[in-house]
Amino acid sequence: MTTTLLRAGCVGFALLAGACGSSHNNDTGPTQQQEDAAASGSVAGLIGFAQGEIARTDDGSEPRPIAGISPPASDVDDPAVI
């Protein structure tokens, strides 16, 4: 009886451990809509987006459209230092 429970516990643990693992091979990163929302949400997000676009190393890619980005504006915050 104890060996059956031990085996069942080991199988259950192996299944749980396998289900918890993540594979970074198919990680596509954020979508364009997610990037647009992050860049439109705050000045820090907009600057981070711009820095990420400048740092891109893939020479064969075309410039990304930025029509979905609305620069954040605030009447009470001080201008951001760039």
mmCIF file of the N, C-alpha and C atoms, coordinates in Angstrom:
data_MODEL
# 
_entry.id   MODEL 
# 
loop_
_atom_site.group_PDB 
_atom_site.id 
_atom_site.type_symbol 
_atom_site.label_atom_id 
_atom_site.label_alt_id 
_atom_site.label_comp_id 
_atom_site.label_asym_id 
_atom_site.label_entity_id 
_atom_site.label_seq_id 
_atom_site.pdbx_PDB_ins_code 
_atom_site.Cartn_x 
_atom_site.Cartn_y 
_atom_site.Cartn_z 
_atom_site.occupancy 
_atom_site.B_iso_or_equiv 
_atom_site.pdbx_formal_charge 
_atom_site.auth_seq_id 
_atom_site.auth_comp_id 
_atom_site.auth_asym_id 
_atom_site.auth_atom_id 
_atom_site.pdbx_PDB_model_num 
ATOM 1   N N  . MET A 1 1  ? 0.822  -1.185 0.000   1.00 0.00 ? 1  MET A N  1 
ATOM 2   C CA . MET A 1 1  ? 0.000  0.000  0.000   1.00 0.00 ? 1  MET A CA 1 
ATOM 3   C C  . MET A 1 1  ? 0.873  1.259  0.000   1.00 0.00 ? 1  MET A C  1 
ATOM 4   N N  . THR A 1 2  ? 1.938  1.265  0.790   1.00 0.00 ? 2  THR A N  1 
ATOM 5   C CA . THR A 1 2  ? 2.787  2.456  0.853   1.00 0.00 ? 2  THR A CA 1 
ATOM 6   C C  . THR A 1 2  ? 3.573  2.650  -0.428  1.00 0.00 ? 2  THR A C  1 
ATOM 7   N N  . THR A 1 3  ? 3.965  1.557  -1.086  1.00 0.00 ? 3  THR A N  1 
ATOM 8   C CA . THR A 1 3  ? 4.682  1.716  -2.348  1.00 0.00 ? 3  THR A CA 1 
ATOM 9   C C  . THR A 1 3  ? 3.764  2.269  -3.428  1.00 0.00 ? 3  THR A C  1 
ATOM 10  N N  . THR A 1 4  ? 2.501  1.893  -3.408  1.00 0.00 ? 4  THR A N  1 
ATOM 11  C CA . THR A 1 4  ? 1.545  2.419  -4.375  1.00 0.00 ? 4  THR A CA 1 
ATOM 12  C C  . THR A 1 4  ? 1.351  3.916  -4.153  1.00 0.00 ? 4  THR A C  1 
ATOM 13  N N  . LEU A 1 5  ? 1.228  4.316  -2.905  1.00 0.00 ? 5  LEU A N  1 
ATOM 14  C CA . LEU A 1 5  ? 1.086  5.744  -2.598  1.00 0.00 ? 5  LEU A CA 1 
ATOM 15  C C  . LEU A 1 5  ? 2.354  6.511  -2.939  1.00 0.00 ? 5  LEU A C  1 
ATOM 16  N N  . LEU A 1 6  ? 3.507  5.892  -2.690  1.00 0.00 ? 6  LEU A N  1 
ATOM 17  C CA . LEU A 1 6  ? 4.775  6.534  -3.011  1.00 0.00 ? 6  LEU A CA 1 
ATOM 18  C C  . LEU A 1 6  ? 4.918  6.723  -4.516  1.00 0.00 ? 6  LEU A C  1 
ATOM 19  N N  . ARG A 1 7  ? 4.572  5.686  -5.283  1.00 0.00 ? 7  ARG A N  1 
ATOM 20  C CA . ARG A 1 7  ? 4.635  5.798  -6.742  1.00 0.00 ? 7  ARG A CA 1 
ATOM 21  C C  . ARG A 1 7  ? 3.650  6.845  -7.261  1.00 0.00 ? 7  ARG A C  1 
ATOM 22  N N  . ALA A 1 8  ? 2.454  6.849  -6.721  1.00 0.00 ? 8  ALA A N  1 
ATOM 23  C CA . ALA A 1 8  ? 1.456  7.830  -7.143  1.00 0.00 ? 8  ALA A CA 1 
ATOM 24  C C  . ALA A 1 8  ? 1.920  9.248  -6.802  1.00 0.00 ? 8  ALA A C  1 
ATOM 25  N N  . GLY A 1 9  ? 2.541  9.404  -5.651  1.00 0.00 ? 9  GLY A N  1 
ATOM 26  C CA . GLY A 1 9  ? 3.075  10.710 -5.265  1.00 0.00 ? 9  GLY A CA 1 
ATOM 27  C C  . GLY A 1 9  ? 4.204  11.156 -6.182  1.00 0.00 ? 9  GLY A C  1 
ATOM 28  N N  . CYS A 1 10 ? 5.079  10.221 -6.551  1.00 0.00 ? 10 CYS A N  1 
ATOM 29  C CA . CYS A 1 10 ? 6.180  10.559 -7.462  1.00 0.00 ? 10 CYS A CA 1 
ATOM 30  C C  . CYS A 1 10 ? 5.656  10.939 -8.845  1.00 0.00 ? 10 CYS A C  1 
ATOM 31  N N  . VAL A 1 11 ? 4.679  10.206 -9.336  1.00 0.00 ? 11 VAL A N  1 
ATOM 32  C CA . VAL A 1 11 ? 4.087  10.519 -10.639 1.00 0.00 ? 11 VAL A CA 1 
ATOM 33  C C  . VAL A 1 11 ? 3.396  11.881 -10.584 1.00 0.00 ? 11 VAL A C  1 
ATOM 34  N N  . GLY A 1 12 ? 2.666  12.132 -9.522  1.00 0.00 ? 12 GLY A N  1 
ATOM 35  C CA . GLY A 1 12 ? 2.004  13.428 -9.362  1.00 0.00 ? 12 GLY A CA 1 
ATOM 36  C C  . GLY A 1 12 ? 3.006  14.566 -9.285  1.00 0.00 ? 12 GLY A C  1 
ATOM 37  N N  . PHE A 1 13 ? 4.075  14.367 -8.555  1.00 0.00 ? 13 PHE A N  1 
ATOM 38  C CA . PHE A 1 13 ? 5.103  15.391 -8.454  1.00 0.00 ? 13 PHE A CA 1 
ATOM 39  C C  . PHE A 1 13 ? 5.761  15.642 -9.807  1.00 0.00 ? 13 PHE A C  1 
ATOM 40  N N  . ALA A 1 14 ? 6.038  14.571 -10.548 1.00 0.00 ? 14 ALA A N  1 
ATOM 41  C CA . ALA A 1 14 ? 6.650  14.723 -11.865 1.00 0.00 ? 14 ALA A CA 1 
ATOM 42  C C  . ALA A 1 14 ? 5.727  15.478 -12.817 1.00 0.00 ? 14 ALA A C  1 
ATOM 43  N N  . LEU A 1 15 ? 4.446  15.201 -12.760 1.00 0.00 ? 15 LEU A N  1 
ATOM 44  C CA . LEU A 1 15 ? 3.490  15.913 -13.610 1.00 0.00 ? 15 LEU A CA 1 
ATOM 45  C C  . LEU A 1 15 ? 3.408  17.390 -13.235 1.00 0.00 ? 15 LEU A C  1 
ATOM 46  N N  . LEU A 1 16 ? 3.386  17.668 -11.956 1.00 0.00 ? 16 LEU A N  1 
ATOM 47  C CA . LEU A 1 16 ? 3.332  19.069 -11.517 1.00 0.00 ? 16 LEU A CA 1 
ATOM 48  C C  . LEU A 1 16 ? 4.606  19.815 -11.867 1.00 0.00 ? 16 LEU A C  1 
ATOM 49  N N  . ALA A 1 17 ? 5.746  19.165 -11.698 1.00 0.00 ? 17 ALA A N  1 
ATOM 50  C CA . ALA A 1 17 ? 7.017  19.813 -12.025 1.00 0.00 ? 17 ALA A CA 1 
ATOM 51  C C  . ALA A 1 17 ? 7.120  20.077 -13.522 1.00 0.00 ? 17 ALA A C  1 
ATOM 52  N N  . GLY A 1 18 ? 6.636  19.173 -14.327 1.00 0.00 ? 18 GLY A N  1 
ATOM 53  C CA . GLY A 1 18 ? 6.659  19.377 -15.773 1.00 0.00 ? 18 GLY A CA 1 
ATOM 54  C C  . GLY A 1 18 ? 5.707  20.473 -16.214 1.00 0.00 ? 18 GLY A C  1 
ATOM 55  N N  . ALA A 1 19 ? 4.591  20.601 -15.537 1.00 0.00 ? 19 ALA A N  1 
ATOM 56  C CA . ALA A 1 19 ? 3.614  21.628 -15.895 1.00 0.00 ? 19 ALA A CA 1 
ATOM 57  C C  . ALA A 1 19 ? 4.067  23.019 -15.469 1.00 0.00 ? 19 ALA A C  1 
ATOM 58  N N  . CYS A 1 20 ? 4.919  23.099 -14.463 1.00 0.00 ? 20 CYS A N  1 
ATOM 59  C CA . CYS A 1 20 ? 5.359  24.402 -13.971 1.00 0.00 ? 20 CYS A CA 1 
ATOM 60  C C  . CYS A 1 20 ? 6.502  24.990 -14.783 1.00 0.00 ? 20 CYS A C  1 
ATOM 61  N N  . GLY A 1 21 ? 7.193  24.176 -15.543 1.00 0.00 ? 21 GLY A N  1 
ATOM 62  C CA . GLY A 1 21 ? 8.322  24.673 -16.323 1.00 0.00 ? 21 GLY A CA 1 
ATOM 63  C C  . GLY A 1 21 ? 7.855  25.583 -17.437 1.00 0.00 ? 21 GLY A C  1 
ATOM 64  N N  . SER A 1 22 ? 8.723  26.498 -17.837 1.00 0.00 ? 22 SER A N  1 
ATOM 65  C CA . SER A 1 22 ? 8.375  27.371 -18.948 1.00 0.00 ? 22 SER A CA 1 
ATOM 66  C C  . SER A 1 22 ? 9.429  27.229 -20.029 1.00 0.00 ? 22 SER A C  1 
ATOM 67  N N  . SER A 1 23 ? 8.994  27.417 -21.237 1.00 0.00 ? 23 SER A N  1 
ATOM 68  C CA . SER A 1 23 ? 9.892  27.332 -22.371 1.00 0.00 ? 23 SER A CA 1 
ATOM 69  C C  . SER A 1 23 ? 10.034 28.712 -22.976 1.00 0.00 ? 23 SER A C  1 
ATOM 70  N N  . HIS A 1 24 ? 11.257 29.183 -23.093 1.00 0.00 ? 24 HIS A N  1 
ATOM 71  C CA . HIS A 1 24 ? 11.490 30.507 -23.660 1.00 0.00 ? 24 HIS A CA 1 
ATOM 72  C C  . HIS A 1 24 ? 11.716 30.433 -25.167 1.00 0.00 ? 24 HIS A C  1 
ATOM 73  N N  . ASN A 1 25 ? 11.600 29.243 -25.740 1.00 0.00 ? 25 ASN A N  1 
ATOM 74  C CA . ASN A 1 25 ? 11.820 29.101 -27.169 1.00 0.00 ? 25 ASN A CA 1 
ATOM 75  C C  . ASN A 1 25 ? 10.721 29.749 -27.985 1.00 0.00 ? 25 ASN A C  1 
ATOM 76  N N  . ASN A 1 26 ? 9.507  29.773 -27.479 1.00 0.00 ? 26 ASN A N  1 
ATOM 77  C CA . ASN A 1 26 ? 8.399  30.342 -28.222 1.00 0.00 ? 26 ASN A CA 1 
ATOM 78  C C  . ASN A 1 26 ? 7.929  31.666 -27.615 1.00 0.00 ? 26 ASN A C  1 
ATOM 79  N N  . ASP A 1 27 ? 8.783  32.334 -26.898 1.00 0.00 ? 27 ASP A N  1 
ATOM 80  C CA . ASP A 1 27 ? 8.451  33.610 -26.285 1.00 0.00 ? 27 ASP A CA 1 
ATOM 81  C C  . ASP A 1 27 ? 8.561  34.703 -27.339 1.00 0.00 ? 27 ASP A C  1 
ATOM 82  N N  . THR A 1 28 ? 7.427  35.238 -27.750 1.00 0.00 ? 28 THR A N  1 
ATOM 83  C CA . THR A 1 28 ? 7.432  36.246 -28.810 1.00 0.00 ? 28 THR A CA 1 
ATOM 84  C C  . THR A 1 28 ? 7.515  37.658 -28.264 1.00 0.00 ? 28 THR A C  1 
ATOM 85  N N  . GLY A 1 29 ? 7.389  37.832 -26.962 1.00 0.00 ? 29 GLY A N  1 
ATOM 86  C CA . GLY A 1 29 ? 7.456  39.168 -26.391 1.00 0.00 ? 29 GLY A CA 1 
ATOM 87  C C  . GLY A 1 29 ? 6.114  39.878 -26.476 1.00 0.00 ? 29 GLY A C  1 
ATOM 88  N N  . PRO A 1 30 ? 6.105  41.131 -26.090 1.00 0.00 ? 30 PRO A N  1 
ATOM 89  C CA . PRO A 1 30 ? 4.839  41.860 -26.092 1.00 0.00 ? 30 PRO A CA 1 
ATOM 90  C C  . PRO A 1 30 ? 4.360  42.153 -27.516 1.00 0.00 ? 30 PRO A C  1 
ATOM 91  N N  . THR A 1 31 ? 3.056  42.236 -27.675 1.00 0.00 ? 31 THR A N  1 
ATOM 92  C CA . THR A 1 31 ? 2.493  42.563 -28.981 1.00 0.00 ? 31 THR A CA 1 
ATOM 93  C C  . THR A 1 31 ? 2.595  44.065 -29.209 1.00 0.00 ? 31 THR A C  1 
ATOM 94  N N  . GLN A 1 32 ? 2.329  44.472 -30.429 1.00 0.00 ? 32 GLN A N  1 
ATOM 95  C CA . GLN A 1 32 ? 2.402  45.895 -30.756 1.00 0.00 ? 32 GLN A CA 1 
ATOM 96  C C  . GLN A 1 32 ? 1.381  46.689 -29.947 1.00 0.00 ? 32 GLN A C  1 
ATOM 97  N N  . GLN A 1 33 ? 0.188  46.138 -29.726 1.00 0.00 ? 33 GLN A N  1 
ATOM 98  C CA . GLN A 1 33 ? -0.819 46.831 -28.933 1.00 0.00 ? 33 GLN A CA 1 
ATOM 99  C C  . GLN A 1 33 ? -0.371 46.985 -27.488 1.00 0.00 ? 33 GLN A C  1 
ATOM 100 N N  . GLN A 1 34 ? 0.304  45.984 -26.939 1.00 0.00 ? 34 GLN A N  1 
ATOM 101 C CA . GLN A 1 34 ? 0.799  46.081 -25.570 1.00 0.00 ? 34 GLN A CA 1 
ATOM 102 C C  . GLN A 1 34 ? 1.904  47.128 -25.474 1.00 0.00 ? 34 GLN A C  1 
ATOM 103 N N  . GLU A 1 35 ? 2.778  47.186 -26.484 1.00 0.00 ? 35 GLU A N  1 
ATOM 104 C CA . GLU A 1 35 ? 3.828  48.204 -26.491 1.00 0.00 ? 35 GLU A CA 1 
ATOM 105 C C  . GLU A 1 35 ? 3.218  49.600 -26.607 1.00 0.00 ? 35 GLU A C  1 
ATOM 106 N N  . ASP A 1 36 ? 2.200  49.755 -27.464 1.00 0.00 ? 36 ASP A N  1 
ATOM 107 C CA . ASP A 1 36 ? 1.538  51.051 -27.625 1.00 0.00 ? 36 ASP A CA 1 
ATOM 108 C C  . ASP A 1 36 ? 0.899  51.505 -26.318 1.00 0.00 ? 36 ASP A C  1 
ATOM 109 N N  . ALA A 1 37 ? 0.241  50.574 -25.624 1.00 0.00 ? 37 ALA A N  1 
ATOM 110 C CA . ALA A 1 37 ? -0.407 50.922 -24.360 1.00 0.00 ? 37 ALA A CA 1 
ATOM 111 C C  . ALA A 1 37 ? 0.617  51.314 -23.296 1.00 0.00 ? 37 ALA A C  1 
ATOM 112 N N  . ALA A 1 38 ? 1.743  50.601 -23.250 1.00 0.00 ? 38 ALA A N  1 
ATOM 113 C CA . ALA A 1 38 ? 2.777  50.926 -22.265 1.00 0.00 ? 38 ALA A CA 1 
ATOM 114 C C  . ALA A 1 38 ? 3.412  52.280 -22.574 1.00 0.00 ? 38 ALA A C  1 
ATOM 115 N N  . ALA A 1 39 ? 3.638  52.567 -23.858 1.00 0.00 ? 39 ALA A N  1 
ATOM 116 C CA . ALA A 1 39 ? 4.255  53.840 -24.235 1.00 0.00 ? 39 ALA A CA 1 
ATOM 117 C C  . ALA A 1 39 ? 3.293  55.001 -24.033 1.00 0.00 ? 39 ALA A C  1 
ATOM 118 N N  . SER A 1 40 ? 2.001  54.755 -24.158 1.00 0.00 ? 40 SER A N  1 
ATOM 119 C CA . SER A 1 40 ? 1.012  55.820 -23.996 1.00 0.00 ? 40 SER A CA 1 
ATOM 120 C C  . SER A 1 40 ? 0.653  56.055 -22.537 1.00 0.00 ? 40 SER A C  1 
ATOM 121 N N  . GLY A 1 41 ? 0.995  55.120 -21.657 1.00 0.00 ? 41 GLY A N  1 
ATOM 122 C CA . GLY A 1 41 ? 0.565  55.192 -20.274 1.00 0.00 ? 41 GLY A CA 1 
ATOM 123 C C  . GLY A 1 41 ? 1.312  56.193 -19.417 1.00 0.00 ? 41 GLY A C  1 
ATOM 124 N N  . SER A 1 42 ? 2.589  56.401 -19.682 1.00 0.00 ? 42 SER A N  1 
ATOM 125 C CA . SER A 1 42 ? 3.367  57.306 -18.842 1.00 0.00 ? 42 SER A CA 1 
ATOM 126 C C  . SER A 1 42 ? 4.571  57.804 -19.627 1.00 0.00 ? 42 SER A C  1 
ATOM 127 N N  . VAL A 1 43 ? 5.175  58.861 -19.106 1.00 0.00 ? 43 VAL A N  1 
ATOM 128 C CA . VAL A 1 43 ? 6.378  59.396 -19.746 1.00 0.00 ? 43 VAL A CA 1 
ATOM 129 C C  . VAL A 1 43 ? 7.505  58.372 -19.659 1.00 0.00 ? 43 VAL A C  1 
ATOM 130 N N  . ALA A 1 44 ? 7.622  57.715 -18.527 1.00 0.00 ? 44 ALA A N  1 
ATOM 131 C CA . ALA A 1 44 ? 8.662  56.693 -18.374 1.00 0.00 ? 44 ALA A CA 1 
ATOM 132 C C  . ALA A 1 44 ? 8.445  55.559 -19.376 1.00 0.00 ? 44 ALA A C  1 
ATOM 133 N N  . GLY A 1 45 ? 7.187  55.173 -19.608 1.00 0.00 ? 45 GLY A N  1 
ATOM 134 C CA . GLY A 1 45 ? 6.892  54.140 -20.584 1.00 0.00 ? 45 GLY A CA 1 
ATOM 135 C C  . GLY A 1 45 ? 7.238  54.573 -21.998 1.00 0.00 ? 45 GLY A C  1 
ATOM 136 N N  . LEU A 1 46 ? 6.977  55.833 -22.322 1.00 0.00 ? 46 LEU A N  1 
ATOM 137 C CA . LEU A 1 46 ? 7.299  56.363 -23.646 1.00 0.00 ? 46 LEU A CA 1 
ATOM 138 C C  . LEU A 1 46 ? 8.806  56.409 -23.862 1.00 0.00 ? 46 LEU A C  1 
ATOM 139 N N  . ILE A 1 47 ? 9.542  56.842 -22.848 1.00 0.00 ? 47 ILE A N  1 
ATOM 140 C CA . ILE A 1 47 ? 10.997 56.895 -22.958 1.00 0.00 ? 47 ILE A CA 1 
ATOM 141 C C  . ILE A 1 47 ? 11.572 55.482 -23.046 1.00 0.00 ? 47 ILE A C  1 
ATOM 142 N N  . GLY A 1 48 ? 11.025 54.551 -22.277 1.00 0.00 ? 48 GLY A N  1 
ATOM 143 C CA . GLY A 1 48 ? 11.475 53.162 -22.348 1.00 0.00 ? 48 GLY A CA 1 
ATOM 144 C C  . GLY A 1 48 ? 11.210 52.551 -23.714 1.00 0.00 ? 48 GLY A C  1 
ATOM 145 N N  . PHE A 1 49 ? 10.056 52.870 -24.293 1.00 0.00 ? 49 PHE A N  1 
ATOM 146 C CA . PHE A 1 49 ? 9.745  52.386 -25.632 1.00 0.00 ? 49 PHE A CA 1 
ATOM 147 C C  . PHE A 1 49 ? 10.744 52.944 -26.649 1.00 0.00 ? 49 PHE A C  1 
ATOM 148 N N  . ALA A 1 50 ? 11.015 54.238 -26.572 1.00 0.00 ? 50 ALA A N  1 
ATOM 149 C CA . ALA A 1 50 ? 11.957 54.867 -27.506 1.00 0.00 ? 50 ALA A CA 1 
ATOM 150 C C  . ALA A 1 50 ? 13.351 54.272 -27.357 1.00 0.00 ? 50 ALA A C  1 
ATOM 151 N N  . GLN A 1 51 ? 13.797 54.058 -26.123 1.00 0.00 ? 51 GLN A N  1 
ATOM 152 C CA . GLN A 1 51 ? 15.113 53.461 -25.904 1.00 0.00 ? 51 GLN A CA 1 
ATOM 153 C C  . GLN A 1 51 ? 15.180 52.046 -26.457 1.00 0.00 ? 51 GLN A C  1 
ATOM 154 N N  . GLY A 1 52 ? 14.082 51.292 -26.319 1.00 0.00 ? 52 GLY A N  1 
ATOM 155 C CA . GLY A 1 52 ? 14.045 49.937 -26.852 1.00 0.00 ? 52 GLY A CA 1 
ATOM 156 C C  . GLY A 1 52 ? 14.099 49.921 -28.374 1.00 0.00 ? 52 GLY A C  1 
ATOM 157 N N  . GLU A 1 53 ? 13.432 50.869 -29.006 1.00 0.00 ? 53 GLU A N  1 
ATOM 158 C CA . GLU A 1 53 ? 13.462 50.941 -30.465 1.00 0.00 ? 53 GLU A CA 1 
ATOM 159 C C  . GLU A 1 53 ? 14.840 51.362 -30.966 1.00 0.00 ? 53 GLU A C  1 
ATOM 160 N N  . ILE A 1 54 ? 15.489 52.255 -30.265 1.00 0.00 ? 54 ILE A N  1 
ATOM 161 C CA . ILE A 1 54 ? 16.832 52.692 -30.656 1.00 0.00 ? 54 ILE A CA 1 
ATOM 162 C C  . ILE A 1 54 ? 17.831 51.560 -30.495 1.00 0.00 ? 54 ILE A C  1 
ATOM 163 N N  . ALA A 1 55 ? 17.654 50.738 -29.474 1.00 0.00 ? 55 ALA A N  1 
ATOM 164 C CA . ALA A 1 55 ? 18.605 49.665 -29.173 1.00 0.00 ? 55 ALA A CA 1 
ATOM 165 C C  . ALA A 1 55 ? 18.417 48.427 -30.040 1.00 0.00 ? 55 ALA A C  1 
ATOM 166 N N  . ARG A 1 56 ? 17.400 48.393 -30.893 1.00 0.00 ? 56 ARG A N  1 
ATOM 167 C CA . ARG A 1 56 ? 17.177 47.209 -31.735 1.00 0.00 ? 56 ARG A CA 1 
ATOM 168 C C  . ARG A 1 56 ? 18.380 46.960 -32.635 1.00 0.00 ? 56 ARG A C  1 
ATOM 169 N N  . THR A 1 57 ? 18.746 45.700 -32.753 1.00 0.00 ? 57 THR A N  1 
ATOM 170 C CA . THR A 1 57 ? 19.939 45.354 -33.527 1.00 0.00 ? 57 THR A CA 1 
ATOM 171 C C  . THR A 1 57 ? 19.627 44.649 -34.832 1.00 0.00 ? 57 THR A C  1 
ATOM 172 N N  . ASP A 1 58 ? 18.357 44.386 -35.120 1.00 0.00 ? 58 ASP A N  1 
ATOM 173 C CA . ASP A 1 58 ? 18.032 43.690 -36.361 1.00 0.00 ? 58 ASP A CA 1 
ATOM 174 C C  . ASP A 1 58 ? 17.972 44.697 -37.511 1.00 0.00 ? 58 ASP A C  1 
ATOM 175 N N  . ASP A 1 59 ? 18.994 44.665 -38.339 1.00 0.00 ? 59 ASP A N  1 
ATOM 176 C CA . ASP A 1 59 ? 19.142 45.651 -39.414 1.00 0.00 ? 59 ASP A CA 1 
ATOM 177 C C  . ASP A 1 59 ? 18.129 45.481 -40.529 1.00 0.00 ? 59 ASP A C  1 
ATOM 178 N N  . GLY A 1 60 ? 17.590 44.308 -40.705 1.00 0.00 ? 60 GLY A N  1 
ATOM 179 C CA . GLY A 1 60 ? 16.682 44.051 -41.812 1.00 0.00 ? 60 GLY A CA 1 
ATOM 180 C C  . GLY A 1 60 ? 15.252 44.471 -41.564 1.00 0.00 ? 60 GLY A C  1 
ATOM 181 N N  . SER A 1 61 ? 14.935 44.933 -40.369 1.00 0.00 ? 61 SER A N  1 
ATOM 182 C CA . SER A 1 61 ? 13.541 45.253 -40.054 1.00 0.00 ? 61 SER A CA 1 
ATOM 183 C C  . SER A 1 61 ? 13.182 46.669 -40.518 1.00 0.00 ? 61 SER A C  1 
ATOM 184 N N  . GLU A 1 62 ? 11.927 46.824 -40.822 1.00 0.00 ? 62 GLU A N  1 
ATOM 185 C CA . GLU A 1 62 ? 11.405 48.128 -41.210 1.00 0.00 ? 62 GLU A CA 1 
ATOM 186 C C  . GLU A 1 62 ? 11.051 48.923 -39.950 1.00 0.00 ? 62 GLU A C  1 
ATOM 187 N N  . PRO A 1 63 ? 11.012 50.247 -40.051 1.00 0.00 ? 63 PRO A N  1 
ATOM 188 C CA . PRO A 1 63 ? 10.582 51.041 -38.896 1.00 0.00 ? 63 PRO A CA 1 
ATOM 189 C C  . PRO A 1 63 ? 9.169  50.656 -38.477 1.00 0.00 ? 63 PRO A C  1 
ATOM 190 N N  . ARG A 1 64 ? 8.934  50.631 -37.196 1.00 0.00 ? 64 ARG A N  1 
ATOM 191 C CA . ARG A 1 64 ? 7.641  50.236 -36.652 1.00 0.00 ? 64 ARG A CA 1 
ATOM 192 C C  . ARG A 1 64 ? 6.698  51.416 -36.664 1.00 0.00 ? 64 ARG A C  1 
ATOM 193 N N  . PRO A 1 65 ? 5.445  51.230 -37.097 1.00 0.00 ? 65 PRO A N  1 
ATOM 194 C CA . PRO A 1 65 ? 4.491  52.340 -37.064 1.00 0.00 ? 65 PRO A CA 1 
ATOM 195 C C  . PRO A 1 65 ? 4.161  52.725 -35.622 1.00 0.00 ? 65 PRO A C  1 
ATOM 196 N N  . ILE A 1 66 ? 4.022  54.011 -35.393 1.00 0.00 ? 66 ILE A N  1 
ATOM 197 C CA . ILE A 1 66 ? 3.736  54.484 -34.031 1.00 0.00 ? 66 ILE A CA 1 
ATOM 198 C C  . ILE A 1 66 ? 2.394  55.209 -33.966 1.00 0.00 ? 66 ILE A C  1 
ATOM 199 N N  . ALA A 1 67 ? 1.513  54.914 -34.906 1.00 0.00 ? 67 ALA A N  1 
ATOM 200 C CA . ALA A 1 67 ? 0.212  55.586 -34.953 1.00 0.00 ? 67 ALA A CA 1 
ATOM 201 C C  . ALA A 1 67 ? -0.633 55.293 -33.709 1.00 0.00 ? 67 ALA A C  1 
ATOM 202 N N  . GLY A 1 68 ? -0.424 54.170 -33.051 1.00 0.00 ? 68 GLY A N  1 
ATOM 203 C CA . GLY A 1 68 ? -1.221 53.813 -31.884 1.00 0.00 ? 68 GLY A CA 1 
ATOM 204 C C  . GLY A 1 68 ? -0.724 54.421 -30.586 1.00 0.00 ? 68 GLY A C  1 
ATOM 205 N N  . ILE A 1 69 ? 0.353  55.190 -30.631 1.00 0.00 ? 69 ILE A N  1 
ATOM 206 C CA . ILE A 1 69 ? 0.922  55.764 -29.410 1.00 0.00 ? 69 ILE A CA 1 
ATOM 207 C C  . ILE A 1 69 ? 0.475  57.209 -29.278 1.00 0.00 ? 69 ILE A C  1 
ATOM 208 N N  . SER A 1 70 ? -0.139 57.512 -28.156 1.00 0.00 ? 70 SER A N  1 
ATOM 209 C CA . SER A 1 70 ? -0.522 58.881 -27.830 1.00 0.00 ? 70 SER A CA 1 
ATOM 210 C C  . SER A 1 70 ? 0.371  59.339 -26.689 1.00 0.00 ? 70 SER A C  1 
ATOM 211 N N  . PRO A 1 71 ? 1.279  60.279 -26.935 1.00 0.00 ? 71 PRO A N  1 
ATOM 212 C CA . PRO A 1 71 ? 2.172  60.706 -25.858 1.00 0.00 ? 71 PRO A CA 1 
ATOM 213 C C  . PRO A 1 71 ? 1.387  61.201 -24.645 1.00 0.00 ? 71 PRO A C  1 
ATOM 214 N N  . PRO A 1 72 ? 1.764  60.755 -23.467 1.00 0.00 ? 72 PRO A N  1 
ATOM 215 C CA . PRO A 1 72 ? 1.049  61.172 -22.263 1.00 0.00 ? 72 PRO A CA 1 
ATOM 216 C C  . PRO A 1 72 ? 1.252  62.661 -22.000 1.00 0.00 ? 72 PRO A C  1 
ATOM 217 N N  . ALA A 1 73 ? 0.195  63.315 -21.586 1.00 0.00 ? 73 ALA A N  1 
ATOM 218 C CA . ALA A 1 73 ? 0.261  64.744 -21.265 1.00 0.00 ? 73 ALA A CA 1 
ATOM 219 C C  . ALA A 1 73 ? -0.341 64.968 -19.882 1.00 0.00 ? 73 ALA A C  1 
ATOM 220 N N  . SER A 1 74 ? 0.273  65.848 -19.131 1.00 0.00 ? 74 SER A N  1 
ATOM 221 C CA . SER A 1 74 ? -0.215 66.172 -17.802 1.00 0.00 ? 74 SER A CA 1 
ATOM 222 C C  . SER A 1 74 ? -0.116 67.669 -17.587 1.00 0.00 ? 74 SER A C  1 
ATOM 223 N N  . ASP A 1 75 ? -1.150 68.238 -16.999 1.00 0.00 ? 75 ASP A N  1 
ATOM 224 C CA . ASP A 1 75 ? -1.150 69.662 -16.696 1.00 0.00 ? 75 ASP A CA 1 
ATOM 225 C C  . ASP A 1 75 ? -0.498 69.969 -15.358 1.00 0.00 ? 75 ASP A C  1 
ATOM 226 N N  . VAL A 1 76 ? -0.244 68.948 -14.552 1.00 0.00 ? 76 VAL A N  1 
ATOM 227 C CA . VAL A 1 76 ? 0.291  69.187 -13.219 1.00 0.00 ? 76 VAL A CA 1 
ATOM 228 C C  . VAL A 1 76 ? 1.721  68.690 -13.039 1.00 0.00 ? 76 VAL A C  1 
ATOM 229 N N  . ASP A 1 77 ? 2.175  67.735 -13.854 1.00 0.00 ? 77 ASP A N  1 
ATOM 230 C CA . ASP A 1 77 ? 3.524  67.214 -13.720 1.00 0.00 ? 77 ASP A CA 1 
ATOM 231 C C  . ASP A 1 77 ? 4.539  68.138 -14.372 1.00 0.00 ? 77 ASP A C  1 
ATOM 232 N N  . ASP A 1 78 ? 5.740  68.138 -13.817 1.00 0.00 ? 78 ASP A N  1 
ATOM 233 C CA . ASP A 1 78 ? 6.829  68.891 -14.428 1.00 0.00 ? 78 ASP A CA 1 
ATOM 234 C C  . ASP A 1 78 ? 7.264  68.188 -15.708 1.00 0.00 ? 78 ASP A C  1 
ATOM 235 N N  . PRO A 1 79 ? 7.830  68.920 -16.660 1.00 0.00 ? 79 PRO A N  1 
ATOM 236 C CA . PRO A 1 79 ? 8.321  68.271 -17.876 1.00 0.00 ? 79 PRO A CA 1 
ATOM 237 C C  . PRO A 1 79 ? 9.395  67.236 -17.543 1.00 0.00 ? 79 PRO A C  1 
ATOM 238 N N  . ALA A 1 80 ? 9.384  66.155 -18.285 1.00 0.00 ? 80 ALA A N  1 
ATOM 239 C CA . ALA A 1 80 ? 10.350 65.089 -18.046 1.00 0.00 ? 80 ALA A CA 1 
ATOM 240 C C  . ALA A 1 80 ? 11.713 65.489 -18.593 1.00 0.00 ? 80 ALA A C  1 
ATOM 241 N N  . VAL A 1 81 ? 12.738 65.094 -17.897 1.00 0.00 ? 81 VAL A N  1 
ATOM 242 C CA . VAL A 1 81 ? 14.094 65.337 -18.337 1.00 0.00 ? 81 VAL A CA 1 
ATOM 243 C C  . VAL A 1 81 ? 14.474 64.214 -19.290 1.00 0.00 ? 81 VAL A C  1 
ATOM 244 N N  . ILE A 1 82 ? 14.942 64.580 -20.451 1.00 0.00 ? 82 ILE A N  1 
ATOM 245 C CA . ILE A 1 82 ? 15.318 63.576 -21.448 1.00 0.00 ? 82 ILE A CA 1 
ATOM 246 C C  . ILE A 1 82 ? 16.820 63.571 -21.602 1.00 0.00 ? 82 ILE A C  1 
# 
